[in-house]
């Protein structure tokens, strides 16, 4: 059959063929996920070299299969049916999303993809060296090359207003710089103000009071308890340890999270565990009967992050949560917690302190780290910022927004791996996740009488059920913007997050 | 280029193409190995269903790639060069072995392979049910079908003397029923005699004296110490836990073993750990620069088993080994070992007791379990035994050779998974492994002054180096028979194993 022909093949047959091809892709993704998980969790050192070769071989096959989705003009025919509104609701979602991703990929020539891959692979070592020594110029030429390629990517993919939009799109489909700018400007102003007030507060905290001796096997059991209690299904997942905590889905019955552990500090593990379990609850809640199709895919990185941040912060750093868990923590580790009241505990797990490092930031300052990165990377991609000026601009913004002085580039502009990996347009999804999370949580509370009373009693099912019904079950049926509207009745509004922070930290820091 | 053409393409180019295709196969094998390892060690329960689908999808691709080895007539051309003696030594081995495996596979039509796969997949559940209930007839029709298919396989593959030879070949290339028969008949007679003497011995043993409380984390550390001490490289491997211990190679830098643990019995883990570490030392010792080609493949299952049995039994149940390790075991677990002398310990880890179950058998009776299976499966394949008579014949042989009465088929003819999986011709490699192991160990002792003195001092490197130089480094360069000759200067002789058993157990049981 000639490519693009729309005759003779019934829609259902074509759709079944698409599903069969997608299921092959899913097998590849599954294998690649396992290779990745194993690499980060259990692979012995000397396995690395050939593992990398196996990994890229499989990634190559995955790409090949992806291209072959359109073999015999399948996607063209289905696109035609989609445009003629001849597909049913589920088929519409699947075809719409597959075609969207496919069209983007098709615009990137193999040669470009290869050059990008080689460039970031080469850049990685230089970034590491630069970060270690603090010498930005070691990394600078590689970063310039990466930025040039990302600009080229935006040109190839196409965009309406800003080239940055083309880079945002794969992480947060539909989001644009023009939407983010006022959102983040407003948020920045609020956060800088709130931070000023907090800095003036006379409240003193001492999280070091939590330090002690916490045997790792008992920490692991406690973290498993926490994850299981909020709803993580251990029959369909695992919790292991890795340097950088992450969540990965092998298949719908096998969603794995990792956490990190410190024998001196049990709280070092709880937040990452809740964060990753939050991601995992989303993955475990996607409709598994549609596995392999966009109907069982997460909407966007921002929506994914809303699930992790909701459980990590809005729940995991709240008084109701610890009303339930603190007695358990005390019982397991009477030293030091036996002598610390719940009030003191709550007061001291919620410390706001501007710092240099994003991944160590508290709820209030975290988004400022993101906004700085957004402003800079948007400037880099639009050409308003010269890569050579990066350290200067970075340090200025850290001074201005957070009030901290960057002593060297290693803990400044070089701290994150993202740009060295070509991840531009990724950072904003972290902040969006925070904004979404507060709006979702507010909606869940509105819809669910005594939600926090239930949490105090260790019943997390009401919250999880709300998330299951309003977020997880939809897969990629809606765009992020539409999902927010469907779930909360409103478009995304930063007011929910601002209100959440203002109320919580006014109490903690006794602000007027 | 027409298939089979030998013109125009230089040998080296063709050989490089073959190596490139083999390296693709290696990536697939690597992934399949990881999927398998993970399934047995860490996969959560609900991951099983889709994991099975991913596994067969990958296995299908591996098979497809295997068939494509000959694309463009590559193998035909290389076979021609091989037959004309135009290949260098390494090329000769690679082409000879690839062509050998390829030819065998090619003789099995896709339809046959599929029917076999489906039959054993279906049979598995019935075997499990039959084993549980002891009802042979539940499994009988499936076993009959499998035997019929194995006969058909032998016919398709071809053979000279016995159809059984065609089934032995993939596990122990070059071995035949005609060679095994006198070997096993001689061994059986010797073992039955030795067993009779041991039964009459007045020596009394009590391995229950070793029972106690052994925390699992300390057991794991001890097993890691033992494996590392004999030479297992933990930078290029792992030791985990699984129901059935196994060794699996992801790639040459990543060879994984598992063991099993019992909190009441630390010795429950040591033997399996030594057994699997023995397999792993072989895998870690194969020449990694040739990975993916037969130059880095093990010779046969029998040779592989010789490495595991050598470390498990000839070393791991010997006095020199425990002269070194017993003080460490005593120090780690003073209860109960503080009160048990090394002599008593040695005496009681070497108990000979005829039993029903192969995998629990001691060194003396183990091969009788194998010989029974060999005699039966050879009879089944050659048509001399009717599958319906299996339980009767099984029970008769157990009575005759081992002197034990089989109370039900679950612990009798249904105990092993092998036949239900279509593994006919596999069992003899276990006994061959024992025979090889004693001959290798004797040669190593001959060639290495003070080998056992070194072991007493915890220096296992002399033995490992001998194995590395005489077995491991050769990959699949030699056939098993030639390797035995190369390494020991003689053909395979059961006398070494008989002598080893006779000397060891005459002392332990004070036989005349």
Interface residues (C-beta under 8 A of the other chain):
Chain A: X24 X27 X30 X31 X34 X35 X38 X42 X43 X44 X45 X46 X47 X48 X49 X50 X51 X53 X54 X57 X58 X217 X233 X234 X235 X236 X237 X238 X250 X251 X252 X253 X254 X291
Chain B: X24 X27 X30 X31 X34 X35 X38 X42 X43 X44 X45 X46 X47 X48 X49 X50 X51 X53 X54 X57 X58 X217 X233 X234 X235 X236 X237 X238 X250 X251 X252 X253 X254 X291
